[in-house]
């Protein structure tokens, strides 16, 4: 599929920091429910709880000492190397648990993924070298030996180091609190949040430290340093009163979502369009933290998401007044500062670009040029590549997969259903969990660069407003256009569409081979090669193109156009398959429809993807779609791909494609 690049490249340092922070928070976020469960049990049954119970209170210690670190260690190992990595990660985490007398969250975040990574590397050493019948023996014993060794390392080495670090960090926090400096952490926390480091800061750093503090004191102020909804709520209220255009219209709804729903990411675009409002967030954050310090208030467990409901549910028994004042004062200060910034600003809000786009479309009576490029009307000035496949699977991706992406997915899902396409799947995901299985990936423009490596085959759409982005209407139009009958005048579009649409009416199989040859024998034995000689992507395109030339289907200009198309948009389709074809402008170089199939048993590096089958395509009208539908069905079936890999004759390949539609 085509890939659209809208966002400007960001500095690699920030991307690396975001990735690292996301990885850390990725070990905590799936286990937030366990943290909250521990918080409820603590609040209810400890001697100072709502319902003191010595017997039930025995759950508190083991849960925070063993259960939570083991969950984190397992999650970290599983993120790196699946269940196998999770198991060895959990065993290794037991070493740091036993070796110290404090909750070993940070130790688990180190040993879990590290042990999973070592297991992955160890398995690669003897991969393919184990004699049949000994695989299970080697797998089990290698995991047991590595896990045991890392548990010892955790107990003797990692545990003491992490304990020293935790003691140092606790001393720093204590120093900040004692000297009244803790509010100044907002100078770093609030800008970090807007740069989509919020989950990294909160769950990667503050949650482990806060949990340890809560165990000792029954509550922690650290849980509310980042999660306080007041600063963002105040900014959105200011936009509601003093904003302009789309920002003002959308801010009230965004405020409700941010404050009640706990999706803090929703106010980040407002700050980015008026950067001076970051001072409102900082001022509100400092005020909220100062109020917590003065009142001695705190939470028992993390508030996730950062909803006012979650905040109150996690508030310690003696802290309701302090927490309420913290949120109220943070909102007030943030609102006042943001109001001054907005009223003093003479320049129109940058989100007027969204409004201008709608106005332009209304005046022109058609969609924007970006939308035109997305739905396959060529490459425009922005260099956006052609899209020509039916859209069936759309994902919204954000840092944690729980906030802005969930809201955006809900908005777009309703729009697509209203347009009459209820079967188009719209989901949300954390960027760290993305796989290359989506047709369209939608991210905030500051996160697009991070989403691309994992979803190279998808169209990427960048938005700067999850509430009312004009891009949503463009995507709906894209879905409508891509799910109607393909424009058969574009050979490239027809090729890609054949990979996901239903096959046209079946042709009669060839009497000798059983293959569906289609009109005028689009795929013939002379165009099937079982052992290609090329070793590079470009050489493979030449080899596939030469077979088309030999058939008299195209002239040399079409082969040049195949290379041109590959440079702009990869024709890698997945399942070891690439389908090189010419550009739309090259259709005059096609004399008749033809398909060539070449197998490369040792594989070819195709822009970082392994390709074993290269299918060259030249199509006039609908003639080549039949065999391409067969090819698509074959390559979505792992068993049939295996048969292709094992085929020893050309007839076997032709017969396999023929059986697909039988």
FENWO-V82968 format. One record per residue. SS is DSSP state (alpha for helix, beta for strand, coil for the rest). OMEGA is omega as a letter, one per 30 degrees, with the letter a starting at -180 (NA if undefined). D_FIRST is the distance of its C-alpha to the first C-alpha in Angstrom with 1 decimal. Layout:
SS:OMEGA:D_FIRST / SS:OMEGA:D_FIRST
This chain:
coil:l:0.0 / coil:l:3.7 / coil:a:6.6 / coil:l:9.9 / coil:a:13.1 / coil:a:16.1 / coil:l:18.6 / coil:l:20.9 / coil:l:21.2 / coil:l:23.8 / coil:a:26.5 / alpha:a:25.6 / alpha:a:28.9 / alpha:l:28.0 / alpha:l:24.6 / alpha:l:26.6 / alpha:l:29.2 / alpha:a:26.8 / alpha:a:25.2 / alpha:l:28.7 / alpha:l:30.0 / alpha:l:27.2 / alpha:l:27.9 / alpha:a:31.6 / alpha:l:31.1 / alpha:l:28.8 / alpha:a:31.9 / alpha:a:34.0 / alpha:a:31.8 / coil:a:31.4 / coil:a:35.2 / alpha:l:36.3 / alpha:l:37.7 / alpha:l:40.0 / alpha:a:41.2 / alpha:l:42.0 / alpha:l:43.8 / alpha:l:45.9 / alpha:l:46.6 / alpha:a:47.9 / alpha:l:50.1 / alpha:a:51.4 / alpha:a:52.2 / alpha:a:53.9 / alpha:l:55.9 / coil:a:57.0 / coil:a:60.6 / coil:a:59.5 / coil:a:57.0 / coil:a:57.3 / coil:a:58.7 / coil:a:60.1 / coil:a:60.1 / coil:a:61.0 / coil:a:59.7 / coil:l:56.2 / coil:l:56.1 / alpha:l:55.9 / alpha:a:52.2 / alpha:a:51.5 / alpha:a:52.2 / alpha:a:50.4 / alpha:a:47.3 / alpha:a:46.8 / alpha:a:48.2 / alpha:a:46.4 / alpha:a:43.9 / alpha:l:41.8 / alpha:l:41.6 / alpha:l:40.7 / alpha:a:37.9 / alpha:l:36.5 / alpha:l:37.0 / alpha:a:35.3 / alpha:l:32.3 / alpha:l:32.0 / alpha:a:32.2 / alpha:l:29.7 / alpha:a:27.1 / alpha:a:27.5 / alpha:l:28.1 / alpha:a:27.9 / alpha:l:31.1 / alpha:l:32.8 / alpha:l:32.3 / alpha:a:33.5 / alpha:a:36.7 / alpha:l:37.8 / alpha:l:36.9 / alpha:l:39.2 / alpha:l:42.0 / alpha:l:41.9 / alpha:l:42.0 / alpha:l:45.3 / alpha:a:46.8 / alpha:l:46.4 / alpha:a:47.5 / alpha:a:50.8 / alpha:a:51.4 / coil:l:51.6 / coil:l:53.2 / coil:l:50.5 / coil:a:47.2 / coil:l:44.8 / alpha:a:41.5 / alpha:l:40.8 / alpha:l:41.9 / alpha:l:39.5 / alpha:l:36.6 / alpha:a:37.5 / alpha:a:38.5 / alpha:a:35.9 / alpha:l:32.8 / alpha:a:34.9 / alpha:l:36.2 / alpha:l:32.9 / alpha:l:31.6 / alpha:l:34.7 / alpha:l:34.3 / alpha:a:30.7 / alpha:l:32.1 / alpha:a:35.2 / alpha:a:33.3 / alpha:a:31.4 / alpha:a:34.8 / coil:l:35.9 / coil:l:32.6 / coil:a:33.2 / coil:a:36.9 / coil:a:38.4 / coil:l:40.4 / coil:a:39.6 / coil:a:41.5 / coil:a:41.6 / alpha:a:38.1 / alpha:l:39.3 / alpha:a:42.4 / alpha:a:40.5 / alpha:a:37.8 / alpha:a:40.5 / alpha:l:43.0 / alpha:l:40.5 / alpha:a:39.2 / alpha:a:42.8 / alpha:a:44.1 / alpha:a:41.4 / alpha:l:41.7 / alpha:a:45.4 / alpha:a:45.4 / alpha:l:43.1 / alpha:l:45.3 / alpha:l:48.3 / alpha:l:46.4 / alpha:a:45.5 / alpha:a:49.1 / alpha:a:50.8 / alpha:a:48.4 / alpha:a:45.6 / alpha:l:47.7 / alpha:l:50.4 / alpha:a:48.0 / alpha:l:46.1 / alpha:l:49.4 / alpha:l:50.6 / alpha:a:47.4 / alpha:l:47.7 / alpha:l:51.3 / alpha:l:50.6 / alpha:l:47.9 / alpha:l:50.3 / alpha:l:53.0 / alpha:l:50.8 / alpha:l:50.0 / alpha:l:53.7 / alpha:l:54.6 / alpha:a:52.3 / alpha:a:53.7 / alpha:a:57.3 / coil:l:57.1 / coil:a:55.2 / coil:a:52.2 / alpha:l:49.5 / alpha:a:48.6 / alpha:l:47.5 / alpha:l:44.6 / alpha:l:42.9 / alpha:l:42.7 / alpha:a:40.0 / alpha:a:38.6 / alpha:l:37.8 / alpha:l:35.8 / alpha:l:34.0 / alpha:a:33.0 / alpha:l:31.5 / alpha:l:29.4 / alpha:l:27.9 / alpha:a:30.3 / alpha:a:32.2 / alpha:l:31.3 / alpha:a:32.0 / alpha:a:35.4 / alpha:a:36.4 / alpha:l:35.3 / alpha:a:35.1 / alpha:a:38.5 / alpha:a:40.6 / alpha:l:40.2 / alpha:a:41.6 / alpha:a:44.4 / alpha:l:45.1 / alpha:l:45.3 / alpha:l:47.9 / alpha:l:49.9 / alpha:l:49.8 / alpha:a:51.2 / alpha:a:54.1 / alpha:a:54.7 / coil:l:53.3 / coil:l:50.8 / beta:l:48.8 / alpha:a:48.1 / alpha:a:45.0 / alpha:a:43.1 / alpha:l:43.4 / coil:a:42.8 / coil:a:39.0 / coil:a:38.9 / coil:a:41.5 / coil:a:39.9 / alpha:a:42.6 / alpha:l:41.2 / alpha:l:37.9 / alpha:l:39.8 / alpha:l:42.2 / alpha:a:39.6 / alpha:l:37.9 / alpha:l:41.4 / alpha:l:42.1 / alpha:l:39.0 / alpha:a:40.1 / alpha:a:43.5 / alpha:l:42.9 / coil:a:39.2 / coil:l:37.9 / alpha:a:35.4 / alpha:l:32.5 / alpha:a:33.6 / alpha:a:36.9 / alpha:a:35.6 / alpha:a:33.2 / alpha:a:35.3 / alpha:l:37.7 / alpha:l:35.0 / alpha:a:33.4 / alpha:l:36.9 / alpha:a:37.4 / alpha:a:34.1 / alpha:a:34.9 / alpha:a:38.5 / alpha:a:38.5 / alpha:l:35.0 / coil:l:35.0 / coil:a:31.6 / alpha:a:32.7 / alpha:a:29.3 / alpha:l:29.6 / alpha:a:32.3 / alpha:l:30.5 / alpha:l:28.8 / alpha:l:32.3 / alpha:a:33.7 / alpha:l:31.0 / alpha:l:31.6 / coil:a:35.4 / alpha:a:35.7 / alpha:a:39.5 / alpha:l:39.2 / alpha:l:38.4 / alpha:l:42.2 / alpha:l:42.6 / alpha:l:40.5 / alpha:l:42.5 / alpha:l:45.8 / alpha:l:45.0 / alpha:l:43.9 / alpha:l:47.1 / alpha:l:49.2 / alpha:a:47.7 / alpha:l:48.2 / alpha:l:51.7 / alpha:l:52.6 / alpha:l:51.6 / alpha:a:53.6 / alpha:a:56.7 / alpha:a:56.6 / coil:a:55.6 / coil:l:52.9 / coil:l:49.8 / beta:l:47.5 / coil:a:48.0 / coil:a:44.3 / coil:l:40.9 / coil:a:40.0 / coil:f:36.4 / coil:a:34.8 / coil:l:37.0 / coil:l:38.4 / alpha:l:42.0 / alpha:l:42.4 / alpha:l:41.1 / alpha:a:43.3 / alpha:l:46.4 / alpha:a:45.6 / alpha:a:45.6 / beta:l:48.6 / coil:a:51.7 / coil:a:54.8 / coil:a:56.6 / coil:a:53.8 / alpha:l:52.9 / alpha:a:54.9 / alpha:l:53.5 / alpha:l:49.9 / alpha:l:50.5 / alpha:l:52.1 / alpha:l:49.4 / alpha:a:46.6 / alpha:a:48.9 / alpha:l:50.0 / alpha:l:46.5 / alpha:a:45.3 / alpha:a:48.3 / alpha:l:48.1 / alpha:l:44.4 / alpha:a:44.9 / alpha:a:47.8 / alpha:l:46.1 / alpha:l:42.9 / alpha:l:45.0 / alpha:a:46.9 / alpha:a:43.8 / alpha:a:42.3 / alpha:a:45.6 / alpha:a:46.2 / coil:l:42.9 / coil:a:43.2 / coil:l:39.6 / coil:l:37.4 / coil:a:34.9 / coil:l:31.6 / coil:l:29.9 / alpha:l:31.5 / alpha:l:28.3 / alpha:a:26.7 / alpha:l:29.7 / alpha:l:29.6 / alpha:l:26.0 / alpha:a:27.3 / alpha:l:30.3 / alpha:l:28.5 / alpha:l:26.3 / alpha:a:29.6 / alpha:a:31.4 / alpha:a:28.7 / coil:l:28.2 / coil:a:24.4 / coil:a:21.5 / coil:a:20.9 / alpha:l:19.1 / alpha:l:16.5 / alpha:l:15.8 / alpha:l:15.9 / alpha:a:13.3 / alpha:a:10.9 / coil:l:11.6 / coil:l:11.0 / coil:l:14.5 / coil:a:14.0 / coil:a:14.3 / coil:a:17.2 / coil:a:19.8 / coil:l:17.8 / coil:a:15.3 / coil:a:12.3 / coil:a:9.3 / coil:l:8.3 / coil:a:6.4 / coil:l:7.4 / coil:l:7.0 / coil:a:10.1 / coil:l:10.3 / coil:a:12.5 / beta:a:12.5 / beta:l:13.1 / beta:l:15.0 / beta:a:17.5 / beta:l:18.3 / beta:a:21.6 / coil:a:24.1 / coil:a:25.8 / coil:a:23.6 / coil:a:26.8 / coil:a:27.5 / alpha:a:25.5 / alpha:l:22.3 / alpha:l:24.4 / alpha:l:25.9 / alpha:l:22.7 / alpha:l:21.2 / alpha:a:24.5 / alpha:a:24.5 / alpha:l:21.0 / alpha:l:21.6 / alpha:l:24.7 / alpha:a:23.2 / alpha:l:20.6 / alpha:l:23.4 / alpha:l:25.6 / coil:l:23.2 / coil:l:23.5 / coil:a:20.4 / coil:a:22.1 / coil:l:19.8 / coil:a:16.8 / beta:l:17.3 / beta:a:17.7 / beta:l:19.0 / beta:a:20.0 / beta:l:20.1 / beta:a:21.6 / alpha:a:19.3 / alpha:a:21.2 / alpha:a:20.1 / coil:l:16.3 / coil:a:14.3 / coil:a:10.8 / coil:a:10.8 / coil:l:9.7 / coil:a:7.4 / beta:l:9.3 / beta:a:11.7 / beta:a:14.9 / beta:l:17.5 / beta:a:20.6 / coil:l:20.2 / coil:a:22.4 / coil:a:20.2 / alpha:a:16.7 / alpha:a:17.4 / alpha:a:18.4 / alpha:a:15.5 / alpha:a:12.8 / alpha:a:14.2 / alpha:a:13.9 / alpha:a:10.4 / coil:a:8.6 / coil:a:5.2 / coil:l:5.8 / beta:l:6.9 / beta:l:10.4 / beta:l:13.4 / beta:l:16.8 / beta:l:19.9 / coil:a:23.6 / coil:a:25.2 / coil:a:24.4 / coil:a:27.0 / coil:a:26.4 / coil:l:23.4 / coil:l:22.6 / alpha:l:18.9 / alpha:l:19.5 / alpha:l:20.5 / alpha:a:17.6 / alpha:l:15.3 / alpha:l:17.6 / alpha:l:17.3 / alpha:l:13.6 / alpha:l:14.1 / alpha:a:16.9 / alpha:a:15.2 / alpha:a:12.1 / coil:l:14.6 / coil:a:16.9 / coil:a:17.2 / coil:l:14.5 / coil:a:15.8 / coil:l:16.9 / coil:l:18.0 / coil:a:14.6 / alpha:a:14.0 / alpha:l:10.5 / alpha:l:9.7 / alpha:l:12.0 / alpha:a:10.6 / alpha:a:7.2 / alpha:a:9.5 / alpha:a:11.9 / coil:a:10.2 / coil:a:11.0 / coil:l:13.8 / coil:l:17.4 / coil:l:18.8 / coil:a:21.2 / coil:a:24.8 / coil:l:25.7 / coil:l:27.3 / coil:l:30.4 / beta:l:30.2 / coil:a:31.8 / coil:a:35.4 / coil:a:35.5 / coil:a:32.2 / coil:a:31.1 / coil:l:27.7 / beta:a:26.0 / coil:l:26.2 / coil:a:25.3 / coil:l:26.7 / coil:l:28.4 / coil:a:27.3 / coil:l:23.6 / coil:a:23.6 / coil:a:26.9 / alpha:a:28.6 / alpha:a:28.9 / alpha:l:25.1 / beta:l:24.8 / beta:a:25.6 / coil:a:26.2 / coil:l:26.8 / coil:a:24.8 / coil:a:26.6 / coil:l:23.9 / coil:l:23.6 / coil:l:20.8 / alpha:a:17.3 / alpha:l:18.8 / alpha:l:21.6 / alpha:l:19.5 / alpha:l:17.7 / alpha:a:21.3 / alpha:l:22.5 / alpha:l:19.9 / alpha:a:20.6 / alpha:l:24.3 / alpha:l:24.3 / alpha:l:23.0 / alpha:a:25.7 / alpha:l:28.3 / coil:a:27.6 / coil:a:28.2 / coil:a:24.9 / beta:l:23.8 / coil:a:25.7 / alpha:l:25.1 / alpha:l:23.4 / alpha:l:20.3 / alpha:l:20.1 / alpha:l:20.3 / alpha:l:17.4 / alpha:l:15.3 / alpha:l:16.1 / alpha:l:15.5 / alpha:a:11.9 / alpha:l:11.5 / alpha:a:13.3 / alpha:a:11.3 / coil:l:7.6 / coil:l:7.5 / coil:l:7.1 / beta:a:8.0 / beta:a:7.5 / beta:l:10.3 / coil:l:13.9 / coil:a:14.8 / beta:l:12.8 / beta:a:11.1 / coil:l:11.0 / coil:l:12.0 / beta:a:12.9 / coil:l:14.5 / coil:l:13.9 / alpha:a:15.1 / alpha:a:18.4 / alpha:a:19.0 / alpha:l:19.6 / alpha:l:23.3 / alpha:a:23.2 / beta:l:22.5 / coil:l:25.8 / coil:a:24.8 / coil:l:21.9 / beta:l:21.5 / beta:l:19.4 / beta:a:20.3 / beta:l:20.0 / beta:l:21.0 / beta:l:21.7 / beta:a:22.3 / beta:a:24.4 / beta:l:24.6 / beta:l:20.9 / beta:l:19.3 / beta:a:17.9 / beta:a:14.3 / coil:l:13.8 / coil:l:15.5 / beta:l:14.0 / beta:l:16.4 / beta:l:15.7 / beta:a:18.5 / beta:l:17.2 / beta:a:15.9 / beta:l:15.6 / beta:a:16.2 / beta:l:15.6 / beta:a:17.7 / coil:l:18.1 / coil:a:20.8 / coil:a:20.6 / coil:a:20.0 / coil:a:21.6 / coil:a:18.8 / alpha:a:17.1 / alpha:a:19.7 / alpha:l:19.3 / alpha:l:15.5 / alpha:l:16.1 / alpha:l:18.6 / alpha:l:16.4 / alpha:a:13.9 / alpha:l:17.0 / alpha:a:18.4 / alpha:l:15.7 / coil:l:15.7 / coil:a:19.4 / alpha:a:20.6 / alpha:a:24.0 / alpha:l:22.7 / alpha:l:20.6 / alpha:l:23.9 / alpha:l:25.7 / alpha:l:23.5 / alpha:a:24.2 / alpha:a:27.9 / coil:l:28.3 / coil:l:31.2 / coil:l:31.2 / alpha:a:28.9 / alpha:l:30.4 / alpha:l:29.1 / alpha:l:25.5 / alpha:a:26.2 / alpha:a:28.1 / alpha:l:25.4 / alpha:l:22.9 / alpha:a:25.9 / alpha:a:26.8 / alpha:a:23.5 / coil:a:24.5 / coil:NA:28.2
